[in-house]
Amino acid sequence: MKKIVLLHYSASPIVGGVESVLGHHARLMTEAGHQVRIVAGRGGQVDARIPFVSIPLLDSRHEQVLTLKSDLDAGRVPKEFDALVERITSQLREVVANADILIAHNVCSLNKNLALTAAIRRLSEVCRQPHLIIWHHDLAWTTPRYRAELHDGYPWDLLRSAWPGVTQVTISEMRQRELAELMGLPPEKIRVVPNGVDAASFLKLEVQTLGFVKQLNLFEAAPLLLLPVRITPRKNIELALRVLAVIRKKNPRAALIVTGPLGPHNPANVKYFERLTALRAELGLIGSAHFLAELTDDYLPDAVIADFYRIADALFMPSREEGFGIPILEAGLAGIPIFCSNIEPLRKLGGEQALYFSPDAEPEEVGALIANHLDSLLSFKLRARVRMSYTWEGIYTNMIAPILESR
């Protein structure tokens, strides 16, 4: 467990891109067991677990900061500048005295409050603790709209100097290249940690759904095929398993999720389920073909089932018999591709907007139909890439946590 201070000009509930990133970082670090504080000039405490410390002079819009910025933008260092740097340094020193890590977001990259930048530089020079991580979202020196406000010498050069003993982080490879050229650093000395999305919040996932997602690692699946049916022989689930095995030869991350319980009216369904799980093992699909009936005996609310339509890449219904076919309508509302048996009820609902196959088709034929169609969809490829590479939880585990643990 580390004591971490996250710092910016402002923080939530102030609305802004960096403010949002700061909030996600703080949440993830807290959930990982670290002791986190947010320090900013404006903002407030929005998470009961994460203290907020207000130092008004950190704010880029503080009256005194703006007054000095007018002179600085014109190339003059006002006589009050050093005094302000000292005040901010003193206040920061108290806040970070017991911290292990100080992460400064954008305040060492932009000229919005150069007194704050200079104060952080002083702290990094005289104190080995906390370790300073400079997180660059934007770079004033490489952005044309800031160029007229920047001048040679101190304090503007602080924004383009490679400070010794700090960790440099950028949010993209483009920023990494810009920073490396600006500071004369080897690119490999600069970490790249992209911003992400809170998939659970964006997709409005229920708590129970999120539990399944984490337990089954569903965000790593591509494609993720949804089969929202009860486990009965007429649903032809064995074909779904064989098709999944075919698809996984080319797409080893492919997965199938069967949401329904065993059919309640026929004792033979238990034997059918046993045959399915045996076939799953035979095909090497343990860990990729998921039956929620194995995870819960509870009824799954409609809200949870609806969540799976938002998570899944396609609806896959190989049924031999259907009286109607509500999942076709649900998939239509969710806007995901539909692959289903060429039987009258499903064809009536899907019309020309679904792709069909015989329930007696060879698995290779159906697998090729699904894989080839999905491969042609740019939207599928982007969805899969976002799920696998740009969720905040994945970014934290794979990129942020190693930086923190290396200190």
N, C-alpha and C positions, 0 to 999 in steps of 0.2 A: 504494500500500500504506500502510495506517494502522496505528498501534499502538493497540490497543483493550483496555480493561480492563472486564470485566463483573463487577458486584458485587451480592451479596445476603447475607442472613444466613447461608444455607447453600447448598450445591451438591450435585450428584450425587456419590456414590451415595445421598445423603439423598433420600428419596422425597417429592415434592411437586409441585404444579402449576407454581409459579414456577421451581423447580429444573429441571424438565423443559424449560420454555421457554428458560431460560438455556443449557442444554446444546445445544439445537437452534440457538439464535442463535450460540453459539460455533462450532459445527461449520460452519454456513453461511458465517460470516465468514471462517473459516480456509480453507474451500474456495474462497472468492472471492479469496484471496491476502493477506488481512490477517494481522497478527501479533496474536494474541489471548491474553489471560490471564484466568483466572477467579479472583476474590478473594472469600473468604467466611470465616465463622467456623468452620464445619464443612463436611466434605466431603473430597474427594480427587480425584486425577487419574484420569479415566476414559478419556481420549483421549490417546494418546502425543504428538499434535501440539499439545496445548493445555495449557500449564503451569497448575498450581493453586497459589495462594498462600494459606496459612492465616494469618489474623489472628484469634485466638480472641475478642478483644473485640468483633468484629463480630457474633458469635452472639447471637441473641435469647434463648438459654437459658444464656448465660454466667452464672455465679454472681453476679459483681459487677453485671452488667446487671440481673439479676432483683431483686437487693437494692434497687437504686436505683429500679427500676420500681414497687416497692411504695409508695414515698413519692410518686413522680410521679403514680401513679394516684389517690392521695388528694389531689392538688393541691399537694404540697409539693416544692420543688426542693431536694434535699439538698445539703449543703455540698461533698460529694465529686463533684458532677456536673461542674463546670467542669474539675476535674483529669482526670476520665475523658475528657471531650471533647478535652482537649489531648493525652492519650496516644494516642487513636485518630487524631486529626488528624496527629500526628507519624508514626505508623506508616503511615497512608495516603499521606502526602506522599512517603515513600520509594518506595512501590510504584507510584505513578502519575507519578513524576517525569518519565519520558520518554514518557509516553503522549500520544497525540493526542486520544483520546476516552475519557471515563469514562461508562459506562452503569450507572446505579444502579436496580436493580429493586426496587420496592416499599419500599425503606428510607427514602424521603422521603415516603411516603404513609401508613405505619402507625406506631403508637407502640410498636412492639415493642422498639426500642432507640433512644431519643431522643438519647442521647449520640452515636451514629453519625450520625443525621440532622444534628445540630448540627455535627459534625465536617466532614461533606460541605459544609454551608453555609459554614463558614469557608474551606475550600479554594476554593470557587467565588468567594468574595469577594476573595481575595488572589492567586489564580493565574489567568491567562488560559488557560493550558494545564494539564491537558487540558480540552477543551470538555465540559461536563456535559450529559448526556441523562438526564432523569428519566423512568423507565418505570413508569407507574401501572397496577398490576393491581387493587388494592383501595384504597379511600379511607376512612381512619378517621373523618373528620369527617362523612361521609354515611352511615355504617353504624351503625344503632341499638345494636348490641351493644358498640360501643366508646365510646359517648357518655359513659357514667359515668366513664370513665378520662381524659377530655379536659377541659381547663380553659383559660380565657382567659389570654393572655400567653405569654411564653417559657418553655419550648421548644415547647409544644403548637402555638403559632401557626405554627411552621415548616411544619407539615403542611397549612396552608391559605393560605399566602402564595405569591404568584407571584414566585419568585426571578428577579432580572434576569440576562439573558445566557444562560439555559439553554434547552434544547429540551424541551418537554413532550410526552410520548407516552402515550396511553391505549390499552387493548386493545379498546374497543368504543365505539360512538356514545353509548351510555348513560353510560359513564364520562366521555366527552368533555363531555357536557352537565352532568354533576354537577361536574366539575372547573372548567368555565367559570364556573358559577354560584358555586362555592365561592371561587374566586380572582378573580372579576371580570374574566376574560379573554374576549376574543372567541373563539368556538368554532373559528374558522379558524386561530387561533394554536396550536391543539393538534392534533398529528398523531394519527391513528387507525391502529394496526397490529394487526390481529387475531392471535390465536393460530392455529396450524394443526395439521395432521396430517402425519406422515411416511408418505406413502402407500406407498412402496416397502417400508418395514418393516412397516407394518400389514397389507399384503396379502401379505407374505412373498415378494416378487418375486425371482426369480433375477437374477443379475448380467446375464446375456444379455438377459433380458426387459427389464430397466431400460434397457439400451442401446437397444433398439428403441423403447421408450416415449419416450426423450429424442430420439432421432434423428427420429422421426416425429411428435413432439409429440402423442402420443395422449391425454394427460390433458386436452388442450384440445378433444377431440372430444365431440360430443353431438348425436345418439346415436352410439355406437361399435358397429358391427355386426360380428359375428365369423362368418367363413366358414372353418372348419378342415378344408379338403379339398385333395386334390391337384388340380393344374390339368389337367383333362381335359374334353372337350366334354360328357360326360354330367352334369357338375356344374352346367352351365347358368350359368356365371359371368357371361356377358354380360347375363343378366337382372338379376343382382345389381348390375352397373354401371349399368344403365338405371334401376333402382329408386333407387339412391343419388342419381342426378342429379335424380330427382323429389323426393326427400326434402329435398335441399339447397336447393330453391327456397324452402322454408319454414324449414328449419333449416340455415343455411349452414355450421355447424360439423360436420355429419354426416360420418362417415367409415366406411370399410369396411377390414377387415384380412383378407387371405387368407393362411393360414399355411403351406399345403402347397407342396411342390416340384412340378415338372412330373411328370406320370405317367411312370413309367420304362419302360413296355413298348410304347409306340407312338410312333414318330418324328413322327407327325402332331401330337403335342401341342406341338411347338415352333412349328408354324404356328398352332396355336390360340392359344398365348400371344402371338404376334405380333399376331393379330387383336384380342386383348383389350387389349393396350397401345395399339394404334391407336384402339380404341373409347374407351378411357379418355381419350386426348388429345382426341378428337372431342367428347366430352361435357364437357370442361373439368374432369376429375376428377384431374388430376395434383396430388398433394399431399393428396388425400383418399381415394383408392382405393389401398391399399397391398398389394403382393405381397412377402411376405418372401423369396420365391425370387429377387428382384432384389437382396437385401441379403446373402444368405449361400447358399453351396452346401452347408453343413454340415447334418447331420441335427439336427433340433430335439428335444431331450429331452422326455419326457412332462411333466416339471416346468415347462418353458417353455410348452408348450401349455396346461397347467392354469392357468398365470398369466393367459393371455388370457381365460379364462372369468371370472376375478375382476375383470379390467379392463373387459370388454365390458359393454354394456347389453343386448344381445340376441344370440341365435343366429339366423342367417339362412341357410337351406339351400334353395336353389331347384332342387335336383337333379331330373333327369329319371329317373334310375335309381339305386337303392340296393339292395344285398342285405340290409343290416341297418340301420345308422344309429347308430353309437356316439355321435356328438356329441349326439344327443337325450338320451341317458342322462347324459352329462357335464353338459349344460346343466341338466338336472333337479337334479343334485347341487349345481351352482353356484347354483341359484335364480334364473336369469335367464330372461326371456321367450323363447319359441321360436316362430319364424316359419319354416314349412317347406312344401315341396311336398305336395300332397294325393296322395301315392302310398302304396301299401299298407304297405311296411315302416316308413315314418316315421309313418304314421297309427297303426299298431299300437303303436308305442313311445310316441308322444306322447299318444294317447288324447284326452281332453277338456282336457288341460292344455297344448295347443299351439294355435296359430292357423295355418290352412292356406290355401293358394292353389294354383291350377293352375300348373304349370310353363310353360304357354303364356299365362298371364294378361297383360294389359296392364300395363306398368310403373306407370302412374298408379294402377291399382287396388291393386297390392301396396304401393306407396309410401304410399297413404292408409291401408291396413290397419295398417302398421307405425307410421306417425306418429301416427295417432289413438289406437292402443292405448297407446303409450308416453306420449303427452300426458296420458292418464288416470291414470298411475301416479305418485303423489307420491314414491315411492321413487326412481324414475328421475330426477325433477327434482332431488331433493336430492343424489343421487350425482353428477350432472353439475355441480351448483353447487359441491360440495365439491372435485371434481377441478379445476375451472377457477379457483376463488377461494381455496381454503383449504389447498393443499399448502404445506409450508414453503418449497420451492424457489420457487414462484410468489410467495409473500409476500415472500421475501427480495429477489427480482429487482425486483418492482414497488413495494415499499414501504420495506423496510429499507435497501437499497443507496442509494437516493436521499438518505435522511437522512444516511448516513455520508459520501457524496460531497459533500454540501452544506457540510460543515464544513471 
